[in-house]
Amino acid sequence: MTGAASHEQRGGSLPTAPEDALTHVELTWIDKRMENWIRFGHAVQEQTIDGQRRVLSFRPGSIFAFLRWAANDYGTILSRIDIVRAVEQGEAYQTLPFVRPGGEILLRIDGWPKVEQVLRHTDAIEALDIDPAEVAPDHWRHVHNRMNAGLSSRPYTMGRHQAWLKRREIER
């Protein structure tokens, strides 16, 4: 779903004011039932709603990893990671639950074994002393596509990162 979907279609309870340029992510923690958390990214605001919920806000263009896990009496029913780029006002976006208004989804992976692979990939990037939020968006798309095809992705290297930083500098 893209564009400005109705509040009911997008899920969650946090409306976004039209003049607000930030992307808001509602994080919930209900012990042994539901856990939404940010694996990486640089929030510029944090708002506590209650003991189980808070909202983190991201500037346009920033990249963050949003994990969701849910269970019922019989076990896990949802494991998902989305790596998202926060969009500028007026820019097209994709919607996803608990993210207002939405964002450009660079990677979407379901199922714990695959989510765990993405987390290991993120750990390997951090082992190079590279902030995953600064990784080239194209790399996250590459990981998404390769994993969905059942193939291994290329590792992110310092050389690739340096090339991305130079390309980003030129594009500005």
C-alpha positions in Angstrom: 0.0 0.0 0.0 1.4 3.4 -0.9 0.4 7.0 -0.4 -1.8 8.4 2.3 -3.9 5.4 3.4 -6.6 6.0 6.0 -5.6 5.9 9.7 -7.6 2.7 10.2 -5.8 0.9 7.3 -2.3 1.7 8.5 -2.8 0.3 12.0 -1.5 1.7 15.3 -2.9 4.6 17.3 -0.6 7.5 16.5 -1.9 10.0 13.9 0.6 12.3 12.2 0.0 16.0 11.8 0.3 17.0 8.1 2.9 19.7 8.9 5.2 17.2 10.7 8.2 16.3 8.6 9.4 13.5 10.8 8.7 9.8 10.5 7.3 8.4 13.8 7.7 4.8 14.9 5.5 3.4 17.7 7.4 0.9 19.8 5.5 -1.5 22.0 6.8 -4.0 24.6 4.2 -6.4 26.1 6.2 -9.2 27.8 6.0 -12.5 26.0 3.3 -11.1 23.6 4.6 -8.3 21.5 7.9 -6.6 21.0 8.6 -3.7 18.5 12.0 -2.2 18.6 14.6 -0.3 16.6 17.8 -2.3 15.8 19.6 0.7 14.3 18.9 4.3 13.3 19.3 7.8 14.8 16.1 9.1 16.4 15.8 12.8 16.8 12.9 12.7 19.2 11.5 10.2 21.8 8.1 10.4 23.4 6.9 8.0 26.2 3.2 7.2 25.9 3.0 4.8 28.8 4.9 2.0 30.5 4.7 -0.2 27.4 4.7 2.2 24.5 7.0 5.0 23.2 7.4 6.8 19.9 10.8 7.4 18.2 11.0 10.0 15.4 13.4 10.1 12.5 14.4 12.9 10.1 13.7 12.6 6.4 16.4 10.6 4.6 17.5 8.7 7.7 17.6 4.9 7.6 16.4 2.7 10.5 15.7 -1.0 11.1 12.3 -1.8 12.7 11.8 -5.2 14.2 8.4 -6.7 15.1 7.8 -9.9 17.1 4.5 -11.2 18.3 3.3 -14.4 20.0 0.1 -16.0 21.2 -0.5 -18.9 23.6 0.9 -21.4 21.0 4.1 -19.6 20.1 5.5 -17.0 17.7 3.1 -15.7 15.2 5.2 -12.9 13.7 8.9 -12.2 13.2 9.7 -9.4 10.8 12.4 -6.8 10.1 11.9 -3.8 7.9 14.8 -1.5 6.9 13.2 1.8 6.1 14.3 5.2 4.7 12.3 8.1 6.2 10.8 10.2 3.4 10.5 13.9 2.8 7.1 15.5 3.0 5.2 15.1 -0.3 7.5 12.2 -1.4 5.8 8.8 -2.3 6.0 6.2 0.5 4.9 2.7 1.4 2.9 2.2 4.6 3.7 -0.3 7.3 2.1 -0.8 10.7 3.3 1.5 13.6 5.2 3.8 11.2 3.7 7.2 10.4 3.3 8.2 7.7 5.4 5.4 6.2 8.7 5.2 4.4 10.7 3.7 1.5 11.0 0.1 2.5 14.5 -1.0 1.5 14.3 -4.5 3.0 11.4 -6.5 4.3 12.0 -10.0 5.7 9.6 -12.3 7.5 10.3 -15.4 9.6 12.8 -15.7 12.4 15.5 -17.7 10.5 15.7 -15.0 7.8 15.4 -12.2 10.3 18.3 -13.7 12.2 20.4 -13.7 9.0 19.7 -10.0 8.6 20.7 -9.3 12.2 24.0 -11.3 11.6 24.6 -9.3 8.4 24.1 -6.1 10.4 26.5 -7.3 13.1 29.1 -8.0 10.4 28.7 -4.4 9.1 29.1 -3.1 12.7 32.2 -5.3 13.1 33.8 -3.1 10.3 33.0 -0.1 12.4 30.4 1.1 10.0 27.1 2.4 11.3 24.3 0.3 9.6 22.2 3.5 9.3 24.9 4.9 7.0 25.0 1.9 4.7 24.1 2.5 1.0 20.4 2.0 0.5 21.1 -0.1 -2.6 22.9 -2.6 -0.4 19.8 -3.2 1.8 17.8 -3.7 -1.4 20.4 -6.2 -2.6 20.2 -8.1 0.7 16.4 -8.1 0.4 16.4 -9.4 -3.2 19.0 -12.1 -2.6 17.4 -13.4 0.5 14.0 -13.5 -1.2 15.6 -15.5 -4.0 17.1 -17.9 -1.5 20.7 -16.7 -2.4 23.5 -15.3 -0.4 24.1 -11.6 -0.4 27.5 -9.9 -1.0 29.1 -8.7 2.2 29.3 -5.0 2.7 32.9 -3.9 2.6 34.8 -0.8 3.6 35.5 -0.2 -0.1 31.8 -0.3 -1.0 31.1 2.0 1.9 33.7 4.5 0.8 32.3 4.4 -2.8 28.8 5.1 -1.4 30.0 8.0 0.7 31.6 9.6 -2.3 28.5 9.0 -4.5 26.3 10.6 -1.8 28.6 13.6 -1.6 28.4 14.1 -5.4 24.6 13.8 -5.4 24.2 16.6 -2.8 
